[in-house]
Amino acid sequence: MDKLDRINELVDILNEANYSYYLLDSPTITDQEFDKYIRELIELEEEYPEYVREDSPTLRVGGEVAESFSKHTHKIPMMSLSNVFNEEEIREFDSRIKKEGFTPKYVCEAKIDGLSVSLNYEDGVLVSAATRGNGVVGEDITNNVRTIKTVPLKLKKPVSIEVRGEIFMAKKTLKELNMRREANGEVPLQNCRNAAAGSIRQLDSKIAASRKLDTFIYHIPNPLDYGIKTHYEALLYLKELGFKTNDESKLVEDISGILEFIDNIGNKRKSLYYDIDGVVIKVNDIEMQQKLGSTAKYPKWATAYKFPAEEVLTKLEDIIFTVGRTGQVTPNAVLDPVIVMGSTIRRATLHNEDYVISKGLKIGDIVSIRKAGDVIPEVVEAKLDRRTGKEIDFVMATKCPICGSDLEKYKDVVGSFCVNPHCPARKIEALCHFVSRPAMNIDGLGDKLIEDFYNYGYIKKFSDIYKLSNVSKELESLEGFGQKSIDNLLKAIENSKKNSLERLLNAIGISGIGEKTAKVLASIFGSIDALINASYEDLISIRDIGETLTNSILDYFKDKDNLEEIEKLKELGVNTLYKSTIKESDERVLNKRFVITGSFDFMSRDEIKKEIEDRGGLTSNSVSSKTDIVIVGTDPGKKYDEAVRLGIKIWNEEDLKDFLNS
């Protein structure tokens, strides 16, 4: 797998993980895996800045905005925190701050396992409440938040202020709620975090009110505006205003104080009436915080220590195989159901053959299971002293479990693959990708529904999606499908026909083509017909397209079945032209690569980025020899130094203003 393919793979994995975590409240990978992938992605993007995708999670904070709530734009972005997992990483965090010339004191706080919330007050009266969302735009959940008794509707002082904190559900509340649900024949909620997130997203505020949610408020995003000079003072001020703050917080002098706090809170963790999953560590001095600044994703003055995962033992009943969109066949552990950190665990991915062999797993083993980062289950190890001799050796599948085709292995790629393009499992996964948000974005066609429609015979190919109106009567007979839901689905399908070409190119599944590359191709060729007729020389000459992608594109359009499917999509009214968002190309920026660093008084970096891209320029997150221009604001940092070292052209604020005004 080449570097671009790996970057695309990592971005897709991490974005899907963010979507599942923030929108579905159903995490798909462990915190440890997420952190491993994000670190690998950062390293690759620094080495290959030309491959940084517009949707890279390194440029973002968190999740997406749910469609069922109106949007709320945060005046100050809600950033997430970097994670540390041991004493060594805590000391590295402290050392990085001291290297900047500071001698910090810290505030340690219990990390509440809930849902982040922003509360806005005008003259002391609550006017709005919102989730973090993607850090810039969240969900307006004001009506539901008003039902939370610990959220003051009117403050003790008539101030206009934004505060932030966590919505959570108490352990006792979850237990009582699940007793009622079980008595009513409903599925119990798995844990406090998911229960809180699901409750606050109820469209009926009466349901949210019945869930007895709670809050801790712990942050003022602009404390200096209120004469507050330290974070600890901010916590006291929040209490004065009438907010509920967490008593499990402490001002400490140094690293030893941090470690002592972590040890103490860890010992009392189970006795707390709410769930915590770690400790938040923040520089106390506000001016010091501002001087330390932030990365694109995290503040440099704060981090979150995550508690080690809790492990339990259970039996590995079987190992079964599943097939993904790329054809990769993955072994999965079938477990004797066991509760880990409040969740019932029945399955866990075993990733690939090498993973199972390295763990020495056998069917019938007693294995330890943990939820790394308190989220996703993973098999840690087999307990060899518990073996009876009746265990069965693991044997990797040699044939596809769905279509029976022989599996193949690729050089330099871990895993076994079904290469049958007509394999039903691959087709289902491909269809799921086609309708996904980054692709054709057809709301209402989730993975489960795609699988059902495939099995019923309604959807076998991409083009069948646009023929569902022909079987609307049959859909009415399906469980959970009324006329309204059918109408909404057909409307979403119809709307997707209007998408610009780049979404279609991402959707049809050309190997290695993700959102960013699809947009590059769409903007250059303008139509899918022009791309189909492109030569090797046409493609290889494009700045962001290498030999691997060139061959991948050519191979895709050599396939007669692929070409026939594209013709059917055209006939069904699917747009195959690029709808340019570029205002008017400017020779000063056209196809040039920009890096923006520092802060600007008259506009945000995101706004500058959009202005550059709207005029045909390219933007990147890091400086390299391939950078054409670096736009420098106040306190630019190391990117400015690197630009000077490499002799790259630099624009200051006046240069930028002249460009924008010309």
Secondary structure, DSSP 8 states (H G I E B T S, - for coil): --HHHHHHHHHHHHHHHHHHHHTSS---S-HHHHHHHHHHHHHHHHH-GGG--TT-GGG--S----TTS-EEE-SS-----EEE-SHHHHHHHHHHHHHTT----EEEEEEE-SEEEEEEEETTEEEEEEE-TTSSEEEB-HHHHTT-TTS-SB-SS---EEEEEEEE--HHHHHHHHHHHHHTT------HHHHHHHHHT-SSHHHHHHT--EEEEEE-S-GGGGT--BHHHHHHHHHHHT----S-EEEESSHHHHHHHHHHHHHHGGGSSS-EEEEEEEESBHHHHHHH-B-SSSBTTEEEEE----EEEEEEEEEEEEE-TT-EEEEEEEEEEEEETTEEEEEEE--SHHHHHHHT-EET-EEEEEEETTTEEEEEEE-GGG--S--EE----SB-TTT--BEE--TT--SEEE--TT-HHHHHHHHHHHHSTTTT--TT--HHHHHHHHHHTS-SSHHHHTTGGGGHHHHHTSTT--HHHHHHHHHHHHHHTT--HHHHHHHTT-TT--HHHHHHHHHHH-BHHHHHT--HHHHHTSTT--HHHHHHHHHHHH-HHHHHHHHHHHHTT---B-----SS--TTTTT-EEEEESB-SSS-HHHHHHHHHHTT-EEESS--TT--EEEE-BS-THHHHHHHHHT-EEE-HHHHHHHHH-
